[in-house]
Amino acid sequence: MILGERAAVWEEKGAIHTAREIEQQPQLWLETYVRIRKQASALREFLNNSFQYEDLEIILTGAGSSAFIGEILAGPFQQYTGRKTSAYASTQLITHPHHYFSKERRVLLISFARSGNSPESVAAVEMANRYSREVFHLIITCSPSGKLAVTTGQAPNYLFLLPEQANDQALAMTSSFTTMLLAGLLIARLDQLSSIESQIQLLSQYGERLIHQYAAEIGKVAGMQFDRVVFLGSGPLFGTAMESHLKVQELTNGKIICKFDSFLGFRHGPKVVISPETVVIYLLSNNQYVRQYELDLVRDVMSGEPGLYQIEICENARTKSGYTELSIHLSENDTQTLDEDLLAVCSVIPAQLLGFFKSLELTLEPDQPSANGAISRVVQGVNIYPQPH
């Protein structure tokens, strides 16, 4: 059984890859942790070689979902490494490289890519090499045969490959996104790998619970008549809100329009998007200080136009708001606490499930929802032009 159904059923509906790739995530997280631990010494040597320079800056890059990984990781990377860290999509780097690179600065460029075959991935590496004083490349990808791995994955650069199953075959990134994100978080916390092993076990448990306890409930929500979904998150969960909005939009072929914002930012204009046909999804922090701001916003929304349906994703009953129609608890245990950074990994699963089931409800094929070819697994039609001198 996969997501509560026989594999043959998903095969017939053009959904087998997406279903399997959503369900396999908790196990892949454990495998990713083991893989990082095995390479910890080599990773540490590579990072120390770059960190010897005081002027080094870290840039996290990728395109689409891979860019959102950087958005989630920028804060934790800066916190744990003490280095200035920024996230820029590769799509920005190739059009305006002078805004981000300088001959005065050294850069650790961390590139995320599922296949590594998008033209922007390789071009961003070339721009960094051309316009920076010195570049150290860390490639985190799911494909050993992708152009990014083949052209940039050799020493002195570092290539970190995810488990083979993480190289999603479906159009929408699911397990590739969360495993690359987790790899990035673990690399940022390389000196804490032993002490956070129990946290990775807990993360996997949370993922299993989300998939097996809430898939049917989220499937019921997918059957409702809505045309918009809004995702809200703070800190690392803001980046998860970004990925969540894209996931539902991709899997429904744009028939469901999605928005994302931070809890505090939502009041500054974007709140007007909530209509009677909108599902609002709150990605709640387990940080008590942060949650004060979030609960203020939830109350604010509920006192006005609350939308068609509201969902909160919270760690446990102790951290729920009590205002939404569906409260998804990652844990039954009120005493368990997952690091907020790691919440960003598992909290995207509800959006993956919602997009999956809504895709089916719209009679689309989740593995290839774009019937007209508007989007594809590897982006098409991108020309890379020479930079003027």
ZAKOLDREN-910168 format. One record per residue: x, z, y of N, C-alpha, C, O in turn; residue in one letter. Coordinates in steps of 0.05 Angstrom, whole numbers. Layout:
<pts>
X|Z|Y|X|Z|Y|X|Z|Y|X|Z|Y|a
...
</pts>
This chain:
<pts>
17|0|-24|0|0|0|18|0|25|38|14|27|m
10|-16|44|24|-17|70|3|-13|92|-17|-28|94|i
7|7|109|-13|13|130|-41|16|118|-61|6|130|l
-43|28|95|-68|34|82|-82|10|68|-105|12|61|g
-67|-12|65|-79|-36|53|-60|-49|34|-35|-45|36|e
-70|-64|15|-53|-79|-3|-38|-101|11|-48|-113|30|r
-13|-105|2|4|-126|15|-9|-153|15|-6|-168|34|a
-24|-159|-7|-37|-186|-9|-57|-190|14|-60|-213|23|a
-70|-169|23|-89|-172|45|-75|-179|70|-84|-197|85|v
-53|-166|76|-37|-172|100|-25|-200|98|-23|-214|119|w
-17|-208|75|-6|-235|71|-27|-256|79|-21|-275|93|e
-51|-252|70|-73|-271|75|-79|-272|105|-87|-293|115|e
-75|-250|119|-82|-249|148|-59|-256|166|-61|-253|190|k
-36|-264|154|-13|-270|171|-2|-245|185|6|-246|208|g
-2|-223|170|5|-197|182|25|-181|166|32|-159|174|a
35|-192|144|51|-176|125|77|-167|138|85|-144|133|i
91|-184|153|116|-176|165|113|-154|185|127|-134|185|h
93|-157|203|89|-136|223|81|-110|211|91|-89|219|t
63|-111|191|54|-86|178|77|-72|164|81|-48|168|a
93|-87|150|116|-75|136|137|-64|155|149|-43|151|r
141|-79|177|162|-71|196|154|-47|213|171|-31|222|e
128|-43|217|118|-18|230|122|5|211|132|26|218|i
114|1|186|114|24|167|142|32|159|146|56|152|e
161|15|159|188|21|149|205|37|169|227|47|162|q
195|41|193|211|53|214|222|81|208|246|85|212|q
206|100|199|217|126|195|240|127|175|259|142|179|p
239|110|154|261|109|135|286|96|148|308|104|143|q
281|75|164|304|62|177|318|80|197|342|77|201|l
303|98|209|316|117|228|336|135|213|357|140|223|w
328|144|189|347|160|173|371|143|165|394|153|166|l
367|118|158|390|101|150|408|95|174|432|93|171|e
396|92|197|411|87|222|429|111|228|452|108|236|t
418|135|225|434|159|230|458|160|211|480|166|220|y
454|155|185|476|155|166|497|134|173|521|139|171|v
488|111|182|506|89|189|523|97|213|547|91|214|r
511|110|233|526|119|257|546|140|249|569|139|258|i
538|159|231|557|180|223|581|168|209|604|177|212|r
577|148|192|599|135|178|618|121|197|642|119|191|k
608|112|219|625|97|238|633|114|262|644|104|282|q
627|140|261|631|158|284|660|157|294|665|156|318|a
679|158|276|708|158|285|715|133|299|728|133|319|s
707|110|287|713|84|300|699|81|326|711|71|345|a
674|90|328|659|89|353|672|106|374|675|98|397|l
681|130|366|693|148|385|720|137|395|726|139|419|r
735|124|378|760|112|387|755|90|407|769|87|427|e
735|73|401|728|52|419|719|63|447|728|53|467|f
701|82|446|691|93|471|713|107|487|715|105|511|l
730|122|473|752|136|487|771|117|501|782|123|522|n
774|94|489|792|73|501|781|64|527|796|58|546|n
754|63|530|742|54|555|740|78|574|743|75|599|s
734|102|564|729|125|581|755|136|594|754|154|610|f
778|125|586|803|134|598|804|126|628|820|136|643|q
788|106|635|788|96|663|766|110|679|743|110|673|y
775|123|701|756|138|718|736|121|731|713|130|737|e
743|96|736|724|78|751|704|64|733|689|47|742|d
705|70|707|687|56|688|658|62|693|650|85|697|l
642|41|693|613|44|694|601|32|669|612|14|656|e
578|43|661|564|33|637|540|17|646|524|26|662|i
537|-7|635|513|-24|639|501|-29|612|514|-38|593|i
475|-23|610|459|-28|586|442|-54|591|429|-56|612|l
443|-72|573|429|-98|578|416|-109|553|423|-102|530|t
398|-127|557|383|-141|536|361|-156|550|358|-154|574|g
345|-170|535|322|-185|546|296|-177|532|296|-171|508|a
275|-176|548|249|-168|536|250|-139|526|258|-121|541|g
241|-135|501|241|-108|490|269|-96|490|272|-72|494|s
289|-112|486|317|-102|486|325|-92|513|342|-74|515|s
314|-103|534|319|-92|561|306|-65|565|318|-48|578|a
283|-61|553|269|-35|555|285|-13|541|283|10|548|f
300|-20|520|318|-1|507|337|11|528|341|36|529|i
348|-6|544|366|3|565|353|21|585|364|41|594|g
328|15|592|313|32|611|309|60|600|311|79|615|e
304|62|574|301|89|562|328|103|561|329|127|565|i
349|89|555|375|101|550|392|108|574|410|124|573|l
386|95|597|403|99|621|406|128|628|429|137|633|a
384|143|629|386|171|636|402|188|615|420|202|623|g
395|186|589|410|201|569|439|194|568|456|211|565|p
446|168|571|474|160|571|489|172|594|512|182|590|f
477|172|617|491|184|640|494|214|637|514|226|644|q
473|227|626|473|256|621|495|264|602|510|283|607|q
497|250|579|515|258|558|544|248|561|562|261|551|y
548|226|575|575|216|578|587|223|605|611|223|608|t
570|231|624|580|237|651|588|213|667|601|215|688|g
582|189|657|589|164|670|565|152|683|543|153|673|r
569|139|707|547|125|720|537|104|701|552|87|691|k
511|104|695|499|86|676|475|72|688|458|85|701|t
473|46|685|451|31|696|441|12|674|455|3|657|s
415|5|676|402|-14|658|394|-38|674|378|-36|693|a
404|-61|666|396|-86|678|390|-107|656|406|-110|638|y
368|-120|658|361|-141|639|381|-163|641|391|-169|663|a
388|-175|618|407|-197|618|396|-220|635|411|-237|646|s
369|-222|637|357|-243|654|363|-239|683|362|-259|699|t
370|-215|692|379|-210|719|408|-216|722|417|-227|742|q
423|-208|702|453|-211|703|462|-239|706|481|-245|720|l
447|-258|693|457|-286|693|450|-300|719|463|-319|726|i
429|-292|733|422|-305|758|437|-294|782|443|-308|801|t
442|-267|781|455|-254|804|478|-236|795|478|-212|800|h
498|-248|782|520|-231|771|535|-215|792|544|-193|786|p
537|-226|816|552|-212|837|539|-186|845|552|-168|857|h
513|-183|840|499|-158|847|507|-135|828|504|-112|835|h
517|-142|804|521|-122|784|550|-119|774|558|-98|764|y
566|-140|778|594|-139|769|612|-142|793|605|-155|813|f
636|-131|791|656|-133|813|684|-133|801|690|-120|782|s
701|-148|814|730|-148|806|743|-122|812|766|-117|804|k
729|-104|826|740|-78|832|733|-57|811|744|-35|811|e
715|-64|792|705|-44|773|709|-52|744|707|-76|737|r
713|-32|727|713|-36|698|685|-29|688|671|-12|699|r
677|-43|667|649|-40|656|650|-37|626|664|-51|612|v
634|-18|616|627|-17|588|600|-30|586|580|-18|594|l
599|-54|576|573|-69|574|562|-65|546|574|-74|526|l
539|-52|544|526|-47|518|503|-66|516|483|-63|531|i
505|-85|498|485|-106|495|467|-101|471|478|-96|449|s
441|-102|475|422|-98|453|408|-125|447|400|-139|466|f
406|-132|422|393|-157|415|384|-157|386|399|-148|368|a
360|-165|381|351|-167|353|366|-189|338|380|-183|319|r
363|-214|347|377|-236|334|404|-242|347|423|-251|333|s
407|-237|373|431|-244|387|433|-274|392|454|-284|399|g
411|-288|389|411|-317|393|399|-326|419|398|-350|425|n
388|-308|435|377|-317|460|399|-325|479|420|-311|481|s
396|-347|494|418|-356|511|427|-336|532|450|-334|539|p
408|-319|541|415|-299|561|434|-278|550|451|-268|565|e
432|-271|524|449|-251|513|479|-259|515|496|-243|523|s
484|-283|506|512|-293|507|521|-298|536|544|-292|543|v
503|-308|553|511|-314|580|517|-289|596|535|-289|613|a
503|-267|590|508|-242|604|536|-232|598|550|-221|615|a
545|-235|573|572|-227|565|592|-244|581|612|-233|590|v
587|-270|583|605|-287|597|607|-280|626|628|-281|638|e
584|-273|638|584|-266|667|600|-240|671|615|-238|690|m
596|-221|653|611|-196|656|641|-201|654|657|-191|670|a
649|-218|635|678|-224|632|689|-238|657|712|-234|665|n
673|-255|669|682|-271|692|684|-255|717|703|-259|733|r
665|-237|722|663|-224|748|672|-195|749|671|-182|770|y
680|-184|726|689|-156|726|719|-153|724|733|-172|716|s
729|-131|733|758|-126|731|767|-125|701|787|-137|694|r
751|-111|685|756|-109|656|730|-101|643|714|-85|654|e
725|-112|620|699|-107|606|705|-97|577|721|-109|563|v
691|-76|570|691|-67|542|663|-73|531|643|-64|542|f
662|-87|509|636|-96|498|628|-80|474|643|-79|454|h
605|-67|475|593|-55|451|567|-71|445|548|-71|461|l
566|-84|422|544|-100|414|527|-85|394|538|-77|373|i
502|-80|399|484|-67|381|462|-87|374|445|-94|390|i
463|-97|349|445|-119|341|436|-116|312|447|-100|297|t
416|-132|305|405|-131|278|415|-155|261|409|-156|237|c
429|-173|273|437|-198|258|467|-202|259|478|-206|281|s
480|-202|236|509|-207|236|516|-236|241|539|-243|248|p
496|-254|238|501|-283|242|492|-293|269|494|-317|274|s
481|-276|286|472|-284|312|496|-292|330|519|-283|326|g
490|-308|350|512|-318|368|526|-295|381|551|-296|385|k
511|-274|389|524|-252|403|544|-238|385|566|-232|394|l
536|-233|360|554|-219|341|578|-237|335|601|-227|334|a
574|-263|331|595|-281|324|615|-285|346|639|-286|342|v
605|-288|371|623|-294|393|636|-270|406|657|-272|418|t
623|-246|403|633|-223|418|638|-199|400|648|-178|410|t
632|-201|375|633|-177|357|660|-171|346|662|-153|329|g
681|-185|354|708|-180|342|724|-160|360|718|-157|384|q
743|-146|347|761|-128|362|775|-144|385|782|-167|381|a
779|-131|407|776|-102|413|747|-93|419|743|-70|425|p
728|-112|419|700|-104|423|690|-90|398|704|-89|377|n
666|-78|400|655|-63|378|628|-74|371|610|-77|389|y
624|-81|346|598|-91|336|585|-70|318|596|-62|297|l
562|-60|327|546|-42|309|522|-57|299|505|-65|314|f
521|-59|273|498|-73|260|478|-54|248|486|-34|235|l
453|-58|254|432|-42|242|427|-50|213|436|-72|205|l
413|-34|198|406|-41|170|392|-69|170|377|-76|189|p
396|-83|149|386|-111|147|356|-112|151|346|-131|164|e
341|-92|141|311|-93|144|302|-91|173|280|-98|179|q
320|-81|190|312|-78|218|310|-104|233|300|-105|255|a
321|-125|221|320|-152|234|292|-164|229|288|-181|212|n
273|-154|245|244|-161|242|241|-191|239|253|-207|254|d
223|-199|221|217|-227|217|192|-235|234|189|-259|240|q
175|-216|240|152|-221|257|160|-227|286|183|-222|293|a
142|-239|301|149|-245|329|155|-220|345|175|-219|359|l
137|-200|343|140|-177|360|161|-158|348|161|-152|324|a
178|-148|365|198|-128|357|185|-101|352|171|-91|370|m
189|-90|329|179|-63|323|202|-46|312|212|-29|327|t
209|-49|287|231|-33|276|257|-40|288|275|-22|290|s
261|-64|297|286|-71|310|289|-56|337|311|-47|344|s
267|-53|351|267|-39|376|274|-9|372|293|1|385|f
260|4|354|264|33|351|291|40|338|303|60|345|t
301|23|320|327|29|308|350|24|327|369|40|328|t
348|3|343|369|-1|363|368|21|384|389|30|394|m
344|29|392|342|51|411|354|77|400|369|90|414|l
348|83|375|359|107|363|389|105|361|404|125|366|l
400|82|353|429|78|352|441|84|379|462|97|381|a
429|74|400|439|79|427|439|109|434|459|119|445|g
418|122|428|416|151|433|437|167|417|450|185|428|l
442|159|393|462|173|376|490|167|386|507|185|385|l
495|143|395|522|137|406|527|153|432|549|162|437|i
506|156|448|508|172|473|515|201|466|528|215|481|a
506|210|442|510|238|434|528|240|410|524|256|392|r
549|224|410|567|221|387|579|248|380|584|253|356|l
585|265|399|597|291|393|578|311|383|586|334|376|d
552|304|381|532|323|371|519|314|345|498|325|337|q
531|295|332|518|283|308|511|303|287|489|302|275|l
529|322|281|524|342|260|501|360|268|483|366|252|s
501|369|293|481|388|302|453|376|305|433|391|304|s
451|350|308|424|338|312|413|325|287|393|311|287|i
426|330|264|416|318|239|387|327|234|371|311|225|e
382|353|238|355|363|234|335|350|252|311|347|246|s
344|343|276|326|329|295|319|301|285|296|292|289|q
337|288|272|332|261|262|312|263|238|295|246|235|i
315|284|222|296|289|201|268|293|212|248|283|202|q
267|309|234|241|315|247|229|289|259|205|285|257|l
246|273|271|237|248|283|224|231|261|203|219|265|l
237|229|238|226|213|216|199|224|207|181|209|201|s
197|250|206|172|263|198|150|256|218|127|251|210|q
157|257|243|137|250|264|127|221|261|103|216|263|y
146|204|255|139|176|251|120|172|227|100|157|229|g
127|185|205|110|184|181|82|194|187|62|182|179|e
80|216|202|54|227|208|38|208|226|14|204|222|r
51|196|246|37|177|263|25|155|247|2|147|251|l
41|144|229|32|120|214|10|127|194|-10|113|192|i
14|149|180|-5|155|158|-29|171|166|-50|171|152|h
-27|187|187|-49|203|196|-66|190|217|-90|196|220|q
-55|171|232|-69|161|256|-74|130|255|-88|120|273|y
-64|116|236|-68|87|236|-98|80|235|-106|62|250|a
-113|93|218|-142|87|216|-156|93|242|-174|78|250|a
-149|115|254|-162|123|280|-156|103|302|-173|95|317|e
-131|94|303|-123|74|323|-137|47|317|-143|32|335|i
-140|42|291|-155|17|283|-183|17|294|-194|-4|302|g
-196|41|294|-223|43|305|-223|37|335|-241|24|346|k
-203|47|349|-200|42|378|-197|12|383|-209|1|402|v
-182|-1|366|-178|-30|369|-204|-46|367|-206|-68|378|a
-224|-34|353|-249|-47|351|-267|-45|375|-288|-57|376|g
-259|-29|394|-275|-25|419|-272|-50|437|-253|-65|435|m
-291|-53|455|-291|-76|473|-276|-69|499|-288|-60|519|q
-250|-73|499|-234|-68|523|-217|-93|529|-212|-109|511|f
-209|-96|554|-193|-119|561|-167|-112|575|-151|-129|583|d
-163|-85|579|-139|-76|592|-129|-50|578|-146|-35|567|r
-103|-46|578|-92|-21|569|-70|-12|588|-54|-29|596|v
-71|13|596|-51|24|614|-35|46|600|-47|63|587|v
-8|44|601|9|64|589|24|79|610|36|66|629|f
25|105|609|39|122|628|59|140|614|53|151|593|l
83|142|626|104|159|615|123|168|636|125|155|657|g
138|190|631|157|200|650|185|201|637|187|204|612|s
206|198|653|233|199|642|237|178|621|231|155|625|g
248|186|597|253|167|576|227|154|566|226|131|557|p
205|169|568|179|158|560|168|137|579|149|123|572|l
179|135|603|172|113|621|180|87|609|165|67|609|f
205|86|597|214|62|584|197|56|559|192|33|552|g
188|77|545|170|73|522|144|61|531|132|45|517|t
134|69|555|110|58|566|114|28|571|96|12|567|a
138|21|581|144|-8|585|142|-24|559|128|-44|558|m
155|-14|539|154|-28|513|126|-28|501|118|-48|490|e
111|-6|505|84|-5|494|66|-26|507|50|-39|493|s
69|-30|533|52|-49|546|58|-78|536|40|-94|532|h
84|-83|532|91|-110|522|82|-114|494|73|-136|486|l
83|-93|477|76|-96|449|46|-104|446|40|-122|431|k
28|-90|460|0|-97|458|-5|-124|469|-21|-140|458|v
8|-131|491|3|-157|504|13|-180|486|-1|-200|484|q
36|-176|474|47|-197|456|29|-201|432|22|-224|425|e
22|-179|419|7|-181|394|-21|-191|397|-33|-201|379|l
-32|-189|422|-59|-199|427|-58|-226|441|-78|-236|451|t
-34|-238|443|-30|-264|455|-40|-265|484|-51|-285|494|n
-37|-242|498|-44|-241|526|-74|-237|531|-83|-237|554|g
-90|-235|510|-118|-231|514|-125|-203|524|-145|-199|537|k
-107|-184|518|-109|-157|529|-86|-155|549|-63|-156|542|i
-93|-151|574|-73|-148|595|-65|-118|597|-82|-101|598|i
-39|-113|598|-29|-86|598|-12|-80|623|1|-98|634|c
-12|-55|630|4|-45|653|18|-20|644|11|-7|625|k
40|-14|658|54|11|653|62|24|680|65|10|700|f
66|50|680|77|63|704|85|91|696|80|100|673|d
98|105|715|103|133|711|78|149|720|61|138|734|s
76|174|711|53|190|719|52|193|749|31|190|761|f
75|200|761|75|204|790|72|178|805|60|178|827|l
83|156|795|81|131|808|53|118|808|47|101|824|g
37|126|788|12|113|784|-8|116|807|-25|99|812|f
-5|139|821|-23|143|844|-18|124|867|-35|120|884|r
6|114|868|15|98|892|5|69|890|21|51|894|h
-20|65|884|-31|38|884|-40|29|856|-62|19|853|g
-23|31|835|-30|19|809|-55|31|797|-67|19|779|p
-64|55|805|-87|68|792|-112|51|795|-131|54|779|k
-112|32|814|-136|15|818|-142|-3|794|-163|-14|791|v
-122|-7|776|-127|-25|753|-146|-13|733|-157|-28|716|v
-151|13|733|-169|25|714|-198|16|719|-208|20|741|i
-209|3|699|-237|-6|701|-253|6|678|-241|19|661|s
-279|2|677|-295|12|655|-288|-1|628|-297|8|607|p
-271|-22|629|-262|-36|604|-233|-30|598|-220|-46|584|e
-222|-8|608|-194|-2|605|-189|22|586|-203|42|588|t
-170|19|569|-160|42|553|-136|53|567|-117|38|573|v
-135|79|572|-113|92|585|-98|109|564|-111|126|551|v
-72|105|561|-56|120|542|-34|136|556|-17|124|569|i
-35|162|552|-16|180|565|5|188|544|-1|200|524|y
30|182|550|53|190|534|64|216|545|80|215|564|l
55|238|535|61|264|547|88|274|538|96|273|515|l
103|285|558|129|298|553|124|325|539|103|337|542|s
144|334|525|143|361|514|160|381|531|164|404|524|n
168|371|554|182|387|574|161|400|592|146|387|606|n
160|427|591|139|441|605|138|435|635|117|433|647|q
162|433|647|163|428|676|152|400|682|135|397|700|y
160|380|666|150|353|670|120|351|666|106|337|680|v
111|365|645|83|363|638|64|373|659|41|365|660|r
73|391|677|56|400|699|47|376|716|24|374|723|q
66|359|722|60|335|738|42|316|723|23|304|734|y
47|314|697|31|295|681|2|304|679|-16|288|681|e
-2|330|674|-29|340|671|-45|338|697|-69|334|697|l
-31|341|720|-44|337|746|-55|309|748|-78|305|757|d
-40|290|739|-49|262|740|-72|256|721|-91|242|728|l
-70|268|697|-92|264|678|-118|275|689|-139|262|688|v
-117|299|701|-141|310|714|-151|293|736|-175|289|740|r
-132|282|752|-139|265|774|-154|240|765|-175|232|776|d
-144|227|744|-157|203|733|-184|210|722|-203|195|726|v
-186|232|707|-211|239|694|-233|246|714|-257|244|708|m
-225|254|738|-245|261|759|-255|236|774|-275|238|789|s
-242|213|769|-251|188|782|-261|168|762|-279|174|746|g
-248|145|761|-254|124|741|-235|129|717|-212|122|718|e
-246|140|695|-228|147|673|-223|125|653|-206|127|636|p
-237|102|657|-234|80|638|-253|83|614|-269|102|613|g
-252|64|596|-269|63|573|-262|85|553|-280|98|542|l
-236|90|550|-227|109|529|-199|119|537|-183|104|548|y
-194|144|530|-168|156|537|-155|167|512|-168|179|495|q
-129|162|510|-113|172|487|-89|187|499|-76|178|518|i
-83|210|487|-57|224|494|-40|225|469|-50|230|447|e
-14|221|473|5|224|451|22|248|459|38|247|478|i
20|269|443|34|294|450|47|306|425|41|298|403|c
66|324|429|81|334|406|63|350|388|65|348|363|e
47|368|399|30|385|383|6|395|399|3|388|423|n
-10|412|387|-34|422|401|-26|438|426|-41|439|446|a
-3|450|426|6|466|449|12|449|473|11|459|496|r
19|424|469|27|406|491|6|386|499|11|369|516|t
-18|389|488|-39|369|495|-52|376|522|-49|399|531|k
-66|357|533|-79|362|559|-107|373|555|-116|389|571|s
-120|365|533|-147|373|529|-168|357|543|-192|364|542|g
-160|335|556|-179|319|571|-186|292|558|-206|280|566|y
-171|283|539|-174|256|529|-193|256|504|-197|277|492|t
-203|232|498|-221|230|475|-207|230|449|-217|239|429|e
-182|220|449|-166|221|424|-139|234|431|-125|226|450|l
-132|255|416|-107|269|420|-90|265|395|-97|275|374|s
-68|250|398|-50|244|375|-28|264|376|-12|265|395|i
-27|281|355|-6|302|353|16|292|334|11|286|311|h
40|292|344|63|284|328|69|305|306|80|298|286|l
61|329|311|67|351|292|43|370|290|28|374|309|s
39|381|266|19|402|262|30|429|269|15|448|272|e
56|431|272|70|456|276|75|460|306|90|445|318|n
64|481|318|67|486|346|95|497|353|102|498|377|d
111|504|333|137|515|339|159|495|337|182|500|346|t
153|471|327|174|450|325|177|436|352|158|431|366|q
202|430|359|207|415|384|228|394|379|250|399|370|t
220|369|385|238|346|383|250|342|411|236|344|431|l
275|335|412|287|329|438|271|308|452|263|288|440|d
267|311|478|250|292|494|260|264|491|244|245|489|e
287|260|490|298|233|487|288|220|461|282|196|461|d
287|235|440|279|225|414|249|220|413|240|203|397|l
233|234|429|205|228|431|200|199|439|180|186|430|l
218|188|454|216|160|464|217|141|441|207|118|443|a
230|148|419|232|131|396|205|129|381|196|106|375|v
194|151|374|169|151|357|144|146|373|124|137|362|c
144|151|399|119|150|415|111|121|420|89|117|432|s
126|101|412|118|73|415|101|64|392|87|44|393|v
101|79|370|86|71|346|56|68|351|44|48|341|i
42|85|366|14|81|371|8|54|385|-12|41|378|p
25|45|403|22|19|415|26|-4|395|12|-24|396|a
45|0|377|50|-21|357|25|-23|339|16|-45|333|q
14|0|332|-10|0|315|-34|-12|330|-50|-27|318|l
-38|-4|355|-60|-14|370|-58|-44|373|-78|-59|370|l
-35|-54|380|-31|-83|383|-36|-98|356|-48|-119|356|g
-26|-86|335|-30|-98|308|-59|-101|301|-69|-122|294|f
-74|-79|303|-103|-79|296|-120|-95|315|-139|-108|307|f
-113|-95|341|-128|-111|360|-123|-140|356|-141|-157|359|k
-99|-147|348|-92|-175|341|-110|-185|319|-121|-207|320|s
-113|-169|298|-130|-176|276|-160|-178|285|-174|-196|276|l
-168|-159|302|-196|-158|311|-202|-183|328|-225|-192|328|e
-182|-194|341|-185|-219|356|-181|-244|339|-179|-266|350|l
-179|-240|313|-175|-262|293|-149|-277|298|-147|-301|292|t
-129|-263|308|-102|-274|310|-85|-266|286|-94|-250|270|l
-62|-278|283|-43|-270|262|-21|-254|274|-4|-265|289|e
-19|-228|269|1|-211|282|29|-221|279|46|-217|297|p
36|-233|256|63|-243|253|70|-266|272|93|-269|280|d
50|-282|279|54|-304|297|29|-306|315|13|-324|312|q
25|-287|333|0|-286|349|-2|-308|370|-24|-314|379|p
20|-320|377|20|-340|398|14|-368|386|32|-383|379|s
-12|-374|384|-21|-399|371|-11|-424|386|-6|-444|374|a
-8|-421|413|0|-445|429|30|-446|434|40|-463|448|n
45|-427|422|74|-427|424|84|-418|451|107|-423|458|g
67|-404|467|75|-394|493|99|-375|491|117|-375|508|a
100|-359|470|123|-342|464|132|-346|436|116|-355|419|i
157|-340|430|168|-344|403|187|-322|397|195|-306|414|s
195|-320|371|212|-298|362|239|-299|377|248|-278|386|r
251|-322|379|275|-326|395|267|-344|419|256|-366|415|v
271|-334|443|262|-349|467|272|-377|468|295|-383|461|v
255|-395|476|261|-424|477|261|-434|506|248|-422|524|q
275|-456|511|273|-469|536|290|-458|559|286|-465|582|g
309|-441|552|327|-429|573|352|-445|575|367|-449|556|v
357|-456|599|382|-470|605|401|-451|620|392|-436|638|n
426|-451|613|446|-435|627|463|-454|643|475|-472|632|i
463|-450|669|477|-468|687|503|-456|696|506|-432|698|y
523|-473|702|549|-463|712|546|-450|739|532|-459|756|p
560|-427|743|560|-413|768|576|-429|789|598|-439|782|q
566|-432|813|582|-445|834|607|-428|841|605|-403|839|p
628|-441|848|653|-426|855|652|-417|884|671|-404|893|h
</pts>
